[in-house]
Each structure stands twice: as structure tokens, then as C-alpha cells.
Amino acid sequence: MFFLRTFGGLSLEQDGRPLDELTGNRKALILLAILAADEVVGRDRLLALLWPESDTERARGSLRQALHWIRQALGESDVVSGTAELRLNPLHITSDVGAFLYAVRTHDATTAIDAYRGTFLDAVHTSNTVEFEQWLDHRRGELRQLYATQLEQLAERAEAKEDFAAAVALWRKRQDVDPANGIVAARLIRALDAAGERAAALRHAQLHASVLKDEFELPPDPAVAALAEEVRTREPPLHSKTIERIAMRVPGPRMRRHPATGLLAVAAVIVLVIAGGLTAAASRSRGAPRSVAATPASQDKARALEYLVKAQQLLQRHEVQATIDAKTYLAQAVALDPELIDAQLALARTELSPALTDPEPRVARAKTAAERVLALDSTNVAAHTMMVMVKTIYDRDLPAAERHYRRGYAVDPSDAGLHNAYTMLLLTRGQIEESLRPMQRAYELRPAALSNLAYLAVRYLMLGKPEQAQLYIDQSLALDSAFFMTHWAFGRLHLAQGKYDDALREFAYPGTDLGGIGQQAFIGYTLARAGRTAEARALIARLLEQRRSGGYVSPVDIAIVYIGLGDRDQALDWLGQLVDKRGQRIFLKADPIFDPVRADARFTRLLAALNLPS
């Protein structure tokens, strides 16, 4: 087995020993690194990255030569697989960046942090290849930010357990990633103080001031200085406005290249303050979260509109991280102007979007936002659309969901989102055939909406019509070959056809995990159906460990893997947890994946407990 190291440099190993066979062909190693980091790469993309100076035929020849060199040097003809799109064959070669990305996708922050041993492809360059340098700069930034996020998650878990020594170590690593970040400096100072290391907390405040002075020629951050003074004098905890001002300073080295980062930092702090998530950092007491102090009304409204525009631009990218960033802007906009209906609605939509966190509090927040909008405008179709979803998946009041649909339809029968939401209600009832009509209507109104195409494909798969599903998948891929839900739908198509290897590839496509659509569940189910039961059970063990360590895993996901393994008792035990878990999209009556347990009396009782008429 070969192992490619990309963090902190670039090298290849075989069974733990350095391998020199490719040292004479640096581009061949870089080619492997690109495949490891991007996982699936088209040939044309590789030509643009590595041989942009060559004409097409010469570049193709260079790529063929590099692939031949790799296969000859490693003695494996299929170490790189694929035709139009290339990928590393995990049976022959793995990588630290691959392990890192997989750990991030499976919420294994500890493994992710262990895998990240330094800057991605540190000191690696190619001659006269601007495209590669741009790709490398972007990828380094992405991986660095993912690493930072894993550190923050573990640090916050440690704080929740009052393991402040561990929190200090993790916040120190996080500060190393972004030495001038005032928010991180504040979190580390708080953790040091909570650990009883007041002197170290004060030293870190001084160190942060030195970084700002030496690297950015800026004076000490007043908010960090105020925090240090609080620690020194044991004054009461800081007001949230003081913490907010930390974000108004230079948050880190990337600030100079990305001015919007400062706005995102402000918004991120306010989201935490509103949600109460910063309470532990602002005070060791678990008091109620404090509201953001207001500025003059006219300035508030102007800033709110500015943040709304920025959020809308981000949401148009249909990317998970862009959606997370948009949410911070929207929370800021709502805090500044609670009557800005468009911001309330957009924020509620992000709460209702699939995500890898517990849906119950998110859907509850979306419900509150929708109710506020309806109080301001009872004819708002978007708010009625949200209430269709909320009443279906949170309140489990299907008649009320139907009423909101009718009210919205009376105002605007051509609203695509309303029809889309109605399909969720119908699927929850088990009315698959009936759900096609509003879904088709949503598609007709918005034929380029990628999510509509993916949903239609899955609807037809539920009906046992793979040919129609393939048509919509092809349309979606033609519009955007990278949209994660399309690959999830494609994986389900392969699964229905018994093409398990193809299904696993699609379910593991980058991004399919980040949409909260059961990626791990379907990987485990597919492994079980393919006879790879040991791997399926190992995946269940990882999911259970994730739950024990405080991460979120839907009980439906674990149940689906057990269904694949043929363990009906375990599957029904996990499905039974849905009675006390609100906010889940429950398609027990529609999705054929639940067919193996459908005849069990316990399943019938479960439907009754969930207010799903039989």
C-alpha cells in the first residue's frame, strides 16, 4: 500500500518507508497530490493545471506520459483509475489529505487534526504554472480553514466538559493558524483564565498585541486589552458588545486579501451571542445570552440591507460553506432590523436546509422566524411555505401544514418553493404518486433549479422508475456537474440497479456529506448490501462513537445501515427514537429503503406515534 504525504511537503511512502521512485518526476507527484485533494478530477482540468503552456495534444501526451510513469514506478496498472475523470484507487494508494477530508466528513475532529501536519504542499511549486499556483493557494486556504474549524469544535467540546486544560491546548493550536485573530485570542484568554492560569492569560494578551504591532503595524486591540484587564482585576464578565468589537479588528492574515472576512467575523460573533453559544466564552457562568447593543436606527437599517445583499450573493453559490457564511450575515441583518422580512425569511431557509447538526433547534428557530413574518404580513407566501415544512417535520400537524399550503396557494399558485414544500408533506403521508404533480410544477416554474432536478430523480426512484430518474440526473449534471445532491441522487440510482461500487463512489462525492442527506447512512447501507458487512458494522461503530463524543447523528441514519445488514430489531429500535426527535424529514411511508421493516407491527405502531395516518 502506498501513502502520499501532502501536509508539510510532498512525499510518497510504501508500507511506512520513503519511496524514491517518483523523485525524478516532480509533476507526477504533484498530479497524485491534486487527485488526492480534489478526489475526482477531469483530464482537461489536469491539463490546465499542469501543462497550460502546451497545446492540447502536447498536454494530453504529457498527461499520458505522467500516468505511465506513475504506473510503471509503482508497479500498479490501476493505481490511478477512470477515463474522462481520474481518481486514486484507494486499494493501492491513500493520502493524509484524503484521510483528513474523510475525517471532516464523518465528524471525526480528532483524526482530522492528527492528519493535518502542516501547510498543504508546503514549499511545492511548478514552473510557469499560474493556474496551479492559484489552485494551490485556494486549496491551502480551504484546508487550513477546515483544520481551524475542527480545532474550534474540539475546544468548545472540551469547554462544555470543563476540561479547560484540553481547551487551552486546542485554542493555542487554533491561534497558531491565525495569530492575529482577536476572537480566537479572546477564547484562549478565557480558557487560560478558567484553567487557573491567569498569568498565562495576561501574557497571551501581550503576545497578541505584539503580533498586531509587528505584523500589521496596528495598536493593541482595545477589546482584547479590556478582556485582559478584566482577568487582571476579576471584574464581572464582559458585555457582549465588547466581545463583538474584537471582530472589528484585523482578524488575521487573510484580512488583507479578503476584506469581507471582517464582516463575517462580526456576524459570526453576533450569531453566537444571539444563540447563546458564546456564553461560556464570555462568562464562566451559564447565564442567559445578551442582546447586541443597537446603533442609530437609520444606520442599523442600512447595514442590515448591506448584509442581506452579501448573504444573497453567497446563497447563489449553492455551496455549504457559502451558506454558512451567508447565515452569519443574515443573523446580523436580523439583529439590526427585525422587521426586514427578506432577511428573516432567508435566515429561516438556511435553518431548514439540510445540515450536519441537530435539526430540532434549527427548525424551531425557522418556525419562530416564519411566525414573525406572518405577524407582519399574513399573505407572505414564503412564510407559509416554511410553515408547511415546519408543521410537517416539527409540529407533526399535517392538517395545519395543508392549511398553510392552501393559504399560500391562494396568494400565488405559481410559487415554486410552495409546491416543493408540499411534496414533502405528501411524501410524509406516503403519497408518492401525488407528490409528483407539485414537484413537476416546481420544476416547470424553475427548470434550472438543481435541487428540483435531484428531488425529481429521487421521486422516480421511489416509484421504481430508474429511466425517468436518469433523465433528471443527466439534466442536472449538464447544468452543474458538482452539485452534491445530484451525486446523492445518482448514488441512489446506482444502488437501485445493484451497482454498489458506483453507488459508493457517488455517495462519497465531495459535498454529499455536508448537506445532511444521510451520506454515511447510504454508504453503510450500500456496504452491507454489497456483502461488506464488517465495513458496514465498523461504520456504525464510528457513528455511535460520534454520538458519544457529542456530535450529531440522526437515528434514521443508523437504522438505515441496520436495515442493509438485515437486522430489523436494531433498525426498529433506532427508528423508535424518532418519536422524541422533532425536525426530521420522515419519509417512512414513501421511501422503499424502509420496505424490509414495513410489515412489522412495531413499524405500524411507530407511524401512529408519529401522527402518520396508516
Buried (B, 14 or more C-beta within 10 A) or exposed (E): EBBBBBBBBBBBEBEEEEBEBBEEBBBBBBBBBBBBBBBBBBBBBBBBBBBBEBEEEEBBEBBEEBBEBBBEBBEBEEBBBBEEBBBBBEEBBBBBBBBBBBBBBBBBBEBBBEBBBEBBBEEBEBEEBEBBEEBBEEBBBBBBBBBBBBBBBBBBBBBEEEBBBBBBBBBBBBBEBBBBBBBBBBBBBBBBBBBEBBEBBBBBBEBBBEBBEEEBEBEBBBBBBBBBEBBBEEEEBBEBBBBBBBBBBBBBBBBEEEEEBBBBBBBBBBBBBBEEEBBBBBBBEEEEBBEBEEEEEEEBBBBBBBBBEBBBEBBEEBBBBBBBBBBBBBBBBBBBBBEBBBBBBBBBBBBBBBBBEBBBEBBBBBBBBBBBBBEEEEEBBBBBBBBBBBBBBBBBBBEBBBBBBEBBBEEBEEBBBBBBBBBBBBBBBBBBEBBBEBBBBBBEBBEEBBBBBBBBBBBBBBBEBBEBBBBBBBBBBEBEEBBBBBBBBBBBBBBBEEBBEBBBBBBBBBBBBBBBBBBBBBBBBBBBBBEBBEBBBEBBEBBEBBBEEEBBBBBBBBBBBBBBBEBBEBBBBBBBBBEEBBBBBBBBBBBBBBEBBEEBEBBEEBBEEBEBEE
